[in-house]
Amino acid sequence: MERGQQGRRGRGGAADDPSGVLTRRQLQVLTLVAEGLSNHESAARLDISEATVKWHVRHVLRALGVSTRAQAAIRFLTHTG
C-alpha cells in the first residue's frame, strides 16, 4: 500500500490519522506547527530552508484535508493525545 493510501479516511478522503498518510519529515513539521512554531522557527529547528518547510506545510494541509495550520494542529493533537 502506498503512503497516501494508508490510514483511515474521513470526510472528503482526508486522513483521520495523520501518521498514516504523512512522511516522517511531514510529521516532524506538523509536530512543530502544533507546538506553535513559525515556518522560520521550524526551518531553523530542522536545519532546512523556510521554503522547504512551506512546501511540507502545504502538503500536510492537503493530505489532512484542512485549510489552516490551526486545523492541522488540532487534527494532529487529537490523534497523539
VOZAVEX-869671 format. One line per field, with one value per residue: residue number from 1; residue in three letters; x, z, y of N, C-alpha, C in turn. Coordinates in nm, 2 decimals, always signed. Layout:
VOZAVEX-869671
n = NUM,...
res = ALA,...
n_px = X,...
n_pz = Z,...
n_py = Y,...
ca_px = X,...
ca_pz = Z,...
ca_py = Y,...
c_px = X,...
c_pz = Z,...
c_py = Y,...
//
This chain:
VOZAVEX-869671
n = 1,2,3,4,5,6,7,8,9,10,11,12,13,14,15,16,17,18,19,20,21,22,23,24,25,26,27,28,29,30,31,32,33,34,35,36,37,38,39,40,41,42,43,44,45,46,47,48,49,50,51,52,53,54,55,56,57,58,59,60,61,62,63,64,65,66,67,68,69,70,71,72,73,74,75,76,77,78,79,80,81
res = MET,GLU,ARG,GLY,GLN,GLN,GLY,ARG,ARG,GLY,ARG,GLY,GLY,ALA,ALA,ASP,ASP,PRO,SER,GLY,VAL,LEU,THR,ARG,ARG,GLN,LEU,GLN,VAL,LEU,THR,LEU,VAL,ALA,GLU,GLY,LEU,SER,ASN,HIS,GLU,SER,ALA,ALA,ARG,LEU,ASP,ILE,SER,GLU,ALA,THR,VAL,LYS,TRP,HIS,VAL,ARG,HIS,VAL,LEU,ARG,ALA,LEU,GLY,VAL,SER,THR,ARG,ALA,GLN,ALA,ALA,ILE,ARG,PHE,LEU,THR,HIS,THR,GLY
n_px = +0.08,+0.06,+0.21,+0.02,-0.22,-0.26,-0.39,-0.70,-0.97,-1.14,-1.40,-1.44,-1.22,-0.99,-0.73,-0.79,-0.61,-0.31,-0.05,-0.07,-0.06,+0.13,+0.48,+0.78,+0.93,+0.73,+0.56,+0.73,+0.74,+0.47,+0.45,+0.60,+0.45,+0.22,+0.33,+0.34,+0.53,+0.67,+0.71,+0.97,+1.10,+1.06,+1.21,+1.47,+1.50,+1.48,+1.69,+1.66,+1.55,+1.33,+1.16,+1.13,+1.01,+0.76,+0.67,+0.64,+0.44,+0.22,+0.17,+0.11,-0.13,-0.29,-0.30,-0.42,-0.67,-0.74,-0.75,-0.60,-0.32,-0.38,-0.60,-0.48,-0.30,-0.48,-0.60,-0.37,-0.30,-0.53,-0.50,-0.27,-0.27
n_pz = +0.00,-0.09,+0.06,+0.06,+0.07,+0.30,+0.64,+0.81,+0.63,+0.64,+0.61,+0.28,+0.19,+0.33,+0.56,+0.88,+1.07,+1.10,+1.10,+0.94,+0.67,+0.62,+0.55,+0.73,+0.76,+0.71,+0.93,+1.13,+1.07,+1.11,+1.38,+1.49,+1.40,+1.55,+1.79,+1.78,+1.64,+1.40,+1.04,+0.98,+1.23,+1.25,+1.03,+1.11,+1.34,+1.22,+1.05,+0.77,+0.47,+0.48,+0.27,+0.21,+0.44,+0.41,+0.18,+0.28,+0.47,+0.31,+0.17,+0.39,+0.48,+0.26,+0.25,+0.49,+0.45,+0.53,+0.58,+0.72,+0.93,+1.20,+1.20,+1.11,+1.32,+1.53,+1.44,+1.45,+1.72,+1.83,+1.77,+1.88,+2.14
n_py = -0.12,+0.22,+0.52,+0.74,+0.61,+0.49,+0.45,+0.55,+0.70,+1.01,+1.26,+1.36,+1.22,+1.28,+1.22,+1.06,+0.99,+1.14,+1.02,+0.81,+0.89,+1.08,+1.17,+1.10,+1.34,+1.53,+1.47,+1.56,+1.83,+1.90,+1.84,+2.05,+2.27,+2.22,+2.28,+2.54,+2.68,+2.91,+2.91,+2.99,+2.95,+2.67,+2.59,+2.65,+2.49,+2.23,+2.24,+2.31,+2.48,+2.76,+2.77,+2.50,+2.41,+2.54,+2.41,+2.15,+2.21,+2.29,+2.05,+1.88,+2.01,+1.96,+1.67,+1.62,+1.73,+1.99,+2.35,+2.53,+2.60,+2.58,+2.41,+2.17,+2.13,+2.08,+1.84,+1.68,+1.69,+1.57,+1.31,+1.23,+1.27
ca_px = +0.00,+0.14,+0.19,-0.10,-0.34,-0.26,-0.47,-0.84,-1.01,-1.26,-1.47,-1.37,-1.10,-0.89,-0.69,-0.82,-0.49,-0.20,+0.07,-0.09,-0.05,+0.24,+0.61,+0.84,+0.96,+0.60,+0.52,+0.82,+0.70,+0.34,+0.47,+0.64,+0.33,+0.13,+0.39,+0.32,+0.65,+0.65,+0.79,+1.11,+1.15,+1.07,+1.33,+1.59,+1.50,+1.51,+1.81,+1.62,+1.51,+1.20,+1.08,+1.11,+0.90,+0.64,+0.63,+0.58,+0.31,+0.12,+0.14,+0.04,-0.27,-0.37,-0.31,-0.52,-0.79,-0.77,-0.70,-0.52,-0.22,-0.45,-0.68,-0.38,-0.25,-0.59,-0.61,-0.25,-0.31,-0.64,-0.46,-0.14,-0.30
ca_pz = +0.00,-0.09,+0.17,+0.05,+0.08,+0.44,+0.74,+0.78,+0.56,+0.69,+0.51,+0.16,+0.16,+0.42,+0.66,+1.01,+1.15,+1.02,+1.09,+0.83,+0.53,+0.61,+0.56,+0.86,+0.77,+0.72,+1.07,+1.21,+1.05,+1.17,+1.53,+1.52,+1.38,+1.66,+1.90,+1.76,+1.58,+1.27,+0.93,+1.01,+1.35,+1.22,+0.94,+1.20,+1.42,+1.14,+0.96,+0.63,+0.43,+0.51,+0.16,+0.23,+0.55,+0.35,+0.09,+0.36,+0.53,+0.20,+0.15,+0.51,+0.48,+0.15,+0.29,+0.60,+0.40,+0.61,+0.51,+0.80,+1.02,+1.33,+1.18,+1.11,+1.46,+1.61,+1.39,+1.50,+1.87,+1.86,+1.74,+1.95,+2.28
ca_py = +0.00,+0.34,+0.61,+0.82,+0.52,+0.43,+0.53,+0.57,+0.82,+1.08,+1.33,+1.41,+1.14,+1.33,+1.12,+1.09,+0.98,+1.20,+0.94,+0.71,+0.94,+1.17,+1.12,+1.13,+1.48,+1.60,+1.46,+1.65,+1.97,+1.91,+1.85,+2.19,+2.35,+2.20,+2.35,+2.69,+2.74,+2.96,+2.84,+3.03,+2.87,+2.53,+2.57,+2.66,+2.37,+2.11,+2.27,+2.31,+2.61,+2.80,+2.73,+2.36,+2.40,+2.59,+2.31,+2.05,+2.25,+2.28,+1.91,+1.83,+2.06,+1.89,+1.53,+1.61,+1.79,+2.11,+2.46,+2.61,+2.53,+2.55,+2.28,+2.06,+2.11,+2.02,+1.70,+1.61,+1.67,+1.48,+1.17,+1.20,+1.28
c_px = +0.09,+0.11,+0.06,-0.23,-0.35,-0.35,-0.62,-0.87,-1.14,-1.33,-1.39,-1.24,-0.98,-0.86,-0.73,-0.70,-0.37,-0.08,+0.05,-0.06,+0.07,+0.38,+0.67,+0.87,+0.83,+0.55,+0.60,+0.77,+0.56,+0.36,+0.51,+0.53,+0.24,+0.19,+0.38,+0.44,+0.61,+0.73,+0.94,+1.17,+1.16,+1.19,+1.46,+1.61,+1.53,+1.63,+1.78,+1.58,+1.37,+1.11,+1.04,+1.00,+0.77,+0.58,+0.57,+0.45,+0.20,+0.07,+0.07,-0.11,-0.35,-0.39,-0.42,-0.66,-0.84,-0.71,-0.62,-0.43,-0.29,-0.54,-0.59,-0.33,-0.36,-0.60,-0.49,-0.27,-0.42,-0.59,-0.33,-0.16,-0.26
c_pz = +0.00,+0.02,+0.17,+0.07,+0.22,+0.53,+0.70,+0.72,+0.63,+0.58,+0.40,+0.13,+0.24,+0.52,+0.80,+1.10,+1.07,+1.01,+0.98,+0.69,+0.51,+0.61,+0.70,+0.87,+0.78,+0.87,+1.16,+1.20,+1.12,+1.32,+1.57,+1.50,+1.50,+1.79,+1.89,+1.69,+1.44,+1.17,+0.95,+1.12,+1.32,+1.13,+1.02,+1.28,+1.34,+1.05,+0.82,+0.60,+0.47,+0.40,+0.16,+0.33,+0.49,+0.26,+0.17,+0.42,+0.43,+0.18,+0.27,+0.51,+0.38,+0.20,+0.40,+0.56,+0.49,+0.53,+0.59,+0.89,+1.16,+1.32,+1.18,+1.25,+1.55,+1.57,+1.45,+1.65,+1.91,+1.86,+1.82,+2.10,+2.33
c_py = +0.12,+0.43,+0.69,+0.74,+0.47,+0.51,+0.53,+0.70,+0.88,+1.15,+1.37,+1.33,+1.19,+1.22,+1.16,+1.09,+1.03,+1.11,+0.83,+0.76,+1.04,+1.11,+1.15,+1.28,+1.56,+1.59,+1.55,+1.79,+1.99,+1.92,+1.99,+2.29,+2.34,+2.26,+2.50,+2.76,+2.80,+2.88,+2.87,+2.95,+2.72,+2.50,+2.56,+2.53,+2.24,+2.13,+2.25,+2.45,+2.64,+2.76,+2.58,+2.34,+2.44,+2.48,+2.19,+2.08,+2.24,+2.14,+1.84,+1.88,+1.98,+1.74,+1.52,+1.67,+1.91,+2.23,+2.56,+2.53,+2.50,+2.42,+2.16,+2.03,+2.04,+1.87,+1.62,+1.58,+1.58,+1.34,+1.13,+1.22,+1.41
//
